[in-house]
Amino acid sequence: MLIADGTAGWSWNPVADLQQMWAFPFMVNAFRAGAIVAVLAGVIGWYMVLRRQSFAGHTLSTVAFPGAAGATLAGVGAVYGYFAFCVGAALVIAAVPRAGRESGGGEEAAVTGTIQAFLLGAGFLFIALYKGFLGGVNALLFGSFLGITTTQVQVLAVVAAAVLLVLAVVGRPLLFASVDPAVAAARGVPVRLLSTVFLVVLGAATAATSQITGALLVFALLVMPAATAQNLTARPVHGIAASVVIALAVTWTSLAVAYYSPYPIGFWVTTFAFAAYAASWGARLVHERLGRAPDRGAAAAGGAPAWTSGSVL
């Protein structure tokens, strides 16, 4: 059904609502793309939170905006700008030696913030230079499910498969290097190489996710499901699975609600993801009051969780 402003409205028949929504090819593509993005963000976001590189993830998400704007100014598809700028920025960040946990990574944070500020300003310059582009700013910044093509879904699937394959290969040593890089390096683990590889796949994942959530809110899908999962469990396999399930639920719910509302999907993604995160903290407080609090994840506790003393997978 339609409401007064011309947008679709809920009815009392959810089956009819779903049939109406999925009658449009762009919505079918949106749900397919959303599923791919959710799995990708859930997995790589878990590692990002564990490695305390949320600021780097936020910078890469911001860089997606000037990437898309610059590609449009150059007369090529925005998708090329997303990947070129995000992966390029990831390589620049990776070139800076990562400081230890104790020092807070000051040099890396300074370079990351500098890149973010400069490229964000460049994005607005690209918009000013390209007349008539202003109508697409909201979609670039806050996301849109309109106009998602089958080609975009296929590109997302290829990127996600490549990123997940890389993580499957390096996942175990990456986990070791993330929890205790000094010990990992002493045992011959290529910590610096793993850090570079991770940042590159994080950049690719950010570029892919930006096409659904928008450049400014991709960070929500990368960090909040992962942080929620690490609140619920300290076990890596369980945590990654929970992160994926939460990201998938948030994305699909956001797509459905955005279809029946005038507000951008990015707003709903952040709202539902924050609700899940708040609920996880509520559950933790209940467990703590009952004296049955689970071990906190490394990112939440500021130290290595209990599973680091034994098998990590």
Protein Blocks (a to p, Z undefined) as FASTA:
>chain_A
ZZfkopacddfblklmmmmmmmpmklmmmmmmmmmmmmmmmmmmmmmmmnopmmmmmmmm
mmmmmmmmmmmmnopafklmmmmmmmmmmmmmmmpccddfknoommmmmmmmmmmmmmmm
mmmmmmmmmghklmmmmmmmnopaehiafklmmmmmmmmmmmmmmmmmmmmmmmmmmmmm
mlmmmnopafklmmmmmmmmmmmmmmmmmmmnopklmmmmmmmmmmmmmmmpccfklmmm
mmmmmmmmmmmmmmmmmmmpcbdfklmmmmmmmmmmmmmmmmmmmmmmnopaccddfkln
opacfklmmcfZZ
